[in-house]
Amino acid sequence: MTKTVFIDGKKIEYEGNKTLLEIARENNIYIPSLCYHPKLGPASMCRVCVVEVEGMRGLQPSCATIPAEGAKVLTNTERVIEARKTVVNLLLSNGNHNCLSCEVNGDCELQDAAYHLGIEIPAFLIEQPEERDESGVFILRDPGKCIKCGRCIEGCNRLVVNEVLDFGYRGGEIKVICDNDIPMGESTCVQCGECVQLCPVGALIDKKAIGKARTWETHTVRTTCPYCGVGCQLELHMKEDQIVRVTGVEDAQPNQGHLCVKGRYGYDFIYSGDRLTTPLIKENGVFREASWNEALDLVAGKFKQIIQESGPDTLAGVSCARSSNEDSYNMQKLFRGVFGTNNIDHCART
């Protein structure tokens, strides 16, 4: 059923039960938001996305407001802009948001909101931020940049269900903590990086990406994770031909943006100097380089010899967990149809 809403005088038709923020984004109408993420749903915490809706008292959070048929919405009145400025100024003042040296400069939703609202210097006194937590193997936590939007907590507890992050303490002392407020490296965190991908600012950063490239120096390449047969979709953030960091592709099957620690951070092997570039054959206890034809002929010959001397059931195959379903299928056909044995298994460990 087609519905109608008027945003800043513009008539917009849409389908389904969508929030004002979703409708605005689909129609290229910018409404700043910080706590909202499509995977997490309505949050109504940061109040940066407030708008005026005719007939409703007060300002409404657009991320959680489903408009009535024919509703009239205003996104840039003086009242709305002042409310947004107050919230953003408070967030900027309650931390150390040094955009010039921040790793997510150019890819920060708080920075975007401040730019849109014309805020150059926070209007309030800047408090001394908490020290950074560098104990995590792959993740750096910077409480001085945290805006307490709760997106990392929702992702950790509800999406990947690791249940490590939460809000601790109360009032002005509230902050995001790991387990019972211990360093991330000592907590039960598995370093999957879901919190990093959801963070709208620079409070959670991929350690391996620090100092590698600015946002505008990179381009993305979509690919499939090589670590197991699930087929998770990756975005490789590249500077020239080097991977700077890896993120999951949102709204892509099968992972919908989620990644394990290996998929997100285990790409160093690509540049390892120990990787083989040509087949090796061992003779008299020493490896020598060989051509692919020579190596394959040697292996095929050994298989034939074993089958002839001892029978096909003396051979067994284990399909790698990194293989695709198609490759694993072909391997079991090779062993059953060509070698004549059912000794074929799959290594499920990743």
N, C-alpha and C positions, 0 to 999 in steps of 0.2 A: 504493500500500500504506500503510495506516494504522499509525503507530508510536506508542509511548507513552513518556512521560518524566514523572518526578515532580520538580517544582520547589517547594521549601519545603513538601513534603507534598501539594501540589496535583497531581492527576493531569491530564496534558495530552496530548491526542491531536493528531497532526500528520501531514502528508504530505511525502514527499520527504526529501532529505538536507539538513537545515537545521542551522545552528549553534545552540548554546544561546542566544546573544544574539538571534538571529532569532526563535526560539520564544518567548523571554521577551517580546520587544517585541510580537509578535502577540497575546499574552495579557495585555498591560498590566502586566507585571512589570518594574519599573524596575531596570536594571543600568547604572550609569554607564559611558560609554566615550568615548574621545577620538580615537584613531587610526582607528577603524572608520567607514566610510561605505558605504552599500549599493552605490554604483557602483564602489567600489574593492575590495570583498571583504575577506577576513581580513588583518589586519595584525600583530597580536600584538606591538605595540611599546610602547604606553603602560602596559599591565598594570593599568589601572584597572577593567577588566571581569572581574577574576578571581572565580572561584567555587570551591566545594568539590564534588567529584564522588566519590561513594562508590566505593572500590576503586582510585582513582587517586592516586598520590603527589603531594604538593604541591598548590598552587593552580593551577587551569587557566584560561587566557584564554577566556572564553565566546564571543568573536568568532571563534575558530578551532577550537572544540571541537565535533565532531559526536557527540552522545551515542549510546551503545549502547541497544538496546531495553530499556526498563524502568529506565534509569539514574536514580539518586536524586541530586538536585542541591540544594545549599544556597547561597543568595545573600546571606545577611545574618548569618552567624555572627561571633563576636568576632574570629576569625582573619582572615576576609575583610575586615571593616570596618577593622581595623588596617592591613592591607596597602594597602587603597585610600587610607586617610588618609595613609600615608607617601608614596605616590606623588603625591597631590594637593598635599600640603605642600611637597614638593620642587619641583614645577612652579610653585607660587605663589611660592616663595622665589627661584626662578631667573629672575626677571623683574619687570617693573613692572606689576602687575595692579591698577590703580586703577579699580575697578568704577564708582565714582561719576561719573567723567568719561569713561569708555570709550564709544565709539560703539555697541558691541554689547551694552551693559548690558541684560539681559533676554532676550538671544538668544545667550548664550554657554554652550557645553557644559561648560567648566571651571567657570564660575560655578555652573551647575546641580549639578555633582558636589560642589563645596565646600558648597553649601547642603544637599544631601542628607546629607552626612557631618558637618554641624554645624561646619565650619571657618570661623571668623571672621577670625583673624589667623594668617599663616603661622608655623609652629613653628620655622623656621630663619632664618638671617641672609639678608637680601635683598642680592643682588649688584647692582652698578651696571650697568644695561643699556646696550646699544649704542644709538647715536643713530638716530632714525627716518630712513628713506629716503623723501624726498618728491619724488624726481626723476621718477617715473613720471607720465605725463599724467593717468591716471585712477585709479591705484592707489597707496595709501600703505602702505609696509611699516614695521611697528613690531617690530623684533627683541626689544624688551623684553617683549612679550606672547607671543612665539613659544614653543610648548611642544615643538617638534621632533617632532611626530607624523608628519610625512611625507606628509600628505594632499595638500598643495599640489603636492608633487613628483610623486606618483603621477598626479595629475590632469594636470599640465603635460606629463609625459613619456609617459604611457600612454593617456590619454583624448583630449586634444586634440593630442598629439604635437608640441608646440612645442619641447620639450627645452631649456628655459631654466633651470629651477630644479633644484637638487640640494643634497645635503649637502656642506659643505666643512669641512676640518680634522678633527681627531680629539679624542677624549676630552672633557674639559670645555670645549674650545674649539670643538666642533662647532656649526655653524649652517647655516641655509638661505642659499644664495648664488644670485645671478644670473650665469650664464655663469662666467667666471673671477673671481668675487667683485668685480663692478663694480656701480655703482648701476643700479637697474632701468631708469631713463631712458636709460642708455647701452648697455643690453644689447639682445639680439635679441628681447625680449619684445614681443608684438603687442598687449598690453593687452586680451586677450579676457575677463579677469576670472574664468576658471574656478577659479583658485586662491583668489580671494576667496569664491566660493560654497562651496568645500569647507572653508575654514578654520573650525575649531570655536571659535576665540577671536577676539580683536581684533587679530591680528598682520597681517592683510591687510584693508584697508578701502577701500570705494569713496569716492574723494575728493569726488565730487559730492554724497554723502549726509551729509557731516560737518556737524553743527550744524543739520540740517534737521528732525529729529524723533527722539524716543525710540521704542524698539521698540513700547511699549504705546500710543503715540499713532497708530499706523498701522494700516491695514487693507489687505488684498490684493484685487486685481481681476485675474482671468485674461483674457488677450487674446492675439491673434496678432501677431507681429512685422510691422511694415509695410515693412521694408526690402527684401525680395525675395520671390519666389514660393515659397520652401521651406515657409513656414508654421510657423516655430518658435514654441513656446508660451511666453508670458511671464507672470510674476507682477509686476504693478505694485504697489509698496508706496506707498500713498497716505496723505497727511495732509490730511484734508478733500478738496479737489479737486485737489491738487498731487501730482505724482509725486516721491517722495523717492529711490527707487532701483528698479532692475529686476533680477530674478533669473529664471533659467530654471526651468521647471516640471519637477521630477524625475519620472521614469517616464512622461513624456508624449511621444508621437510628434509630429514626427519627430526632435526634438533631444535628448530625454532629459536636459534640464537644461543642455545646452551652448548657448552663445551666442557670436556674434562681437562684435567691439568696437562695431559700429554698433548691434546689437540690444540690447546691455547699457547702452551709455552715450550713444547718439545720439538722445536724446528731447527735446533742447532746442528743436527746431523747433516743437514743440507750442505753446510759449508765446512764440514769436517775434512781435514787433510788426510784422514785415515780411510776415507771411502775408496773402495776399489773402482778403478776405471777400466780394467781389462781382466779377463779370466786368468786364473793362476793354476798351474799344474805342479804338483809336488813330485820331484824326482830326487832320489838319494837324500831325502830329508830336507831338500831346499826347493822353495817355490820359484817357478819361472813363469814369465808372461806367455800367454798363448792366444790364438785367435778363437773366436766363438765357435767356428766350425770344428776346430781341433778339440776344444773342450767338450762340446756336445757329442761328438763322435766317441770320445773316450768314455763318457758317462753311459751312453747308449750301449756301447760294447760291454762294459762291466755288468750292466743290468742283464743283457742277453746271456752272458757267461754264468751269472748267478742262477738265473732261471733254468738254464740248460743243465747245470750241475746239481742244483739242490731243489729245484721246483719253485713255482711262483709265490708260494706262501712264505718263502724265506725273505721276501721283500715286504716293506710296509711304508706307508706315506703319511705325513702329517701336513695338512694344509695350514698355511700361516693365517693368523687372525687378521693380518693387514690385507689379505686378499679380498677381492670382491666376490660376491656370490657366484658370478659367472666363472671366475678363475677356479674357485673351489669345486664347482660342478665339473669343469673340464678335467681337474686333477683326479676326481673320483672316477670319471669315465676312462681316464688313462689307465688307472690301476685295475679297474674291473674289466674293462673291455679289451685292453691291450696286454697288460701284464697277466691278467687272469687271476687276480686275488682280491679278496674283500678286506684286506688289511689296510684300511684308509680311515683316518680320523682327522679331527679339526682341533687345533689348539685355540681354546676360547680365551686364554689369558691375554690381556692387552697391556 
